[in-house]
Amino acid sequence: MTWSWVHDEPQLIEKDYKTKYKEPIKEIHRYGQDWYLGTGVEWKDHPLKGYIPEWAGTECKNCESKNTKIIAAQWSVSYHSGDSYWDCELYCEDCGKYTKRAYAEND
């Protein structure tokens, strides 16, 4: 099952990400997972594009624009169940909102 939320501020990355990160994407190990964080890249250029569906990595939930960049994402598999999980957050260049999405294979 996939969940989606719209926010005025980022939820999966620091609020000052635009100045904190100097690169569009950087792999960082946190919370026991490998996260990709940065100023943002388009879905087609993201290392997790094979795991996160195109619609989830491109479409703003607020205005449905595809003028977005992924600023935070992770993909993982549970050691216990073998189920896959992913989270991603997009910034929309058109409306300025953040779309956060989460997927859990077991739901």
C-alpha positions as CSV (number, residue, x, y, z in Angstrom):
1,M,0.0,0.0,0.0
2,T,1.2,3.5,-0.8
3,W,0.4,6.6,1.3
4,S,0.8,10.2,0.2
5,W,0.8,13.5,2.1
6,V,1.3,17.2,1.1
7,H,3.2,19.5,3.4
8,D,4.4,23.1,3.3
9,E,7.8,22.1,4.7
10,P,10.0,19.0,4.1
11,Q,9.4,16.1,6.4
12,L,12.1,13.5,5.5
13,I,15.0,15.9,5.2
14,E,16.2,19.0,7.2
15,K,14.2,22.2,6.6
16,D,17.5,23.9,5.5
17,Y,18.3,21.2,3.0
18,K,18.7,23.8,0.2
19,T,21.7,25.3,1.9
20,K,22.9,22.3,4.0
21,Y,23.5,20.1,0.9
22,K,25.8,21.3,-1.8
23,E,25.0,18.4,-4.2
24,P,21.7,17.3,-5.8
25,I,22.0,13.8,-4.2
26,K,24.2,12.2,-1.6
27,E,24.0,8.7,-0.1
28,I,23.8,8.9,3.7
29,H,23.5,6.0,6.1
30,R,20.9,6.9,8.8
31,Y,18.4,5.0,10.9
32,G,20.0,1.7,9.8
33,Q,19.1,2.5,6.1
34,D,20.8,4.1,3.1
35,W,19.1,7.4,2.3
36,Y,19.6,9.6,-0.7
37,L,19.3,13.2,0.3
38,G,20.2,16.5,-1.4
39,T,18.9,19.6,-3.2
40,G,17.0,17.3,-5.6
41,V,17.1,15.3,-8.8
42,E,14.5,14.3,-11.3
43,W,13.2,10.7,-10.9
44,K,14.8,9.6,-14.2
45,D,18.2,10.5,-12.7
46,H,17.7,9.0,-9.2
47,P,19.5,5.8,-8.2
48,L,16.3,4.3,-6.8
49,K,14.2,4.8,-10.0
50,G,14.1,1.0,-10.3
51,Y,12.5,0.7,-6.9
52,I,10.3,3.7,-6.7
53,P,7.6,3.8,-9.4
54,E,7.7,6.7,-11.8
55,W,4.3,8.2,-10.8
56,A,5.4,8.2,-7.1
57,G,8.7,9.9,-7.9
58,T,7.4,12.5,-10.3
59,E,3.8,13.7,-9.5
60,C,3.0,16.4,-7.0
61,K,0.0,15.3,-4.9
62,N,-1.0,19.0,-4.5
63,C,-1.1,20.3,-8.1
64,E,-0.4,17.1,-10.1
65,S,2.6,18.8,-11.8
66,K,5.5,16.6,-12.9
67,N,8.0,19.5,-12.5
68,T,9.4,18.0,-9.3
69,K,12.6,16.8,-7.8
70,I,13.2,14.0,-5.3
71,I,15.0,15.5,-2.3
72,A,14.9,12.5,0.0
73,A,14.4,8.8,-0.6
74,Q,15.2,5.3,0.7
75,W,14.4,1.7,-0.2
76,S,14.8,-1.3,2.0
77,V,13.8,-4.9,2.6
78,S,12.8,-6.2,6.0
79,Y,15.2,-8.9,7.2
80,H,12.3,-10.6,9.1
81,S,9.6,-10.7,6.5
82,G,11.4,-10.1,3.2
83,D,8.9,-7.3,2.4
84,S,10.1,-4.2,0.7
85,Y,9.5,-0.6,1.8
86,W,10.3,2.8,0.4
87,D,9.9,6.5,1.3
88,C,10.4,9.5,-0.9
89,E,9.8,13.2,-0.8
90,L,9.4,15.5,-3.7
91,Y,9.7,19.2,-4.0
92,C,7.3,20.8,-6.6
93,E,8.9,23.6,-8.6
94,D,5.4,24.8,-9.7
95,C,3.4,25.1,-6.4
96,G,6.3,25.0,-3.8
97,K,4.7,22.1,-1.8
98,Y,6.3,18.9,-0.6
99,T,4.8,15.5,-1.4
100,K,5.8,12.7,0.9
101,R,5.1,9.1,-0.1
102,A,5.6,5.8,1.7
103,Y,5.1,2.2,0.5
104,A,4.9,-1.0,2.5
105,E,4.6,-4.3,0.6
106,N,2.9,-6.0,3.5
107,D,-0.2,-3.8,3.6
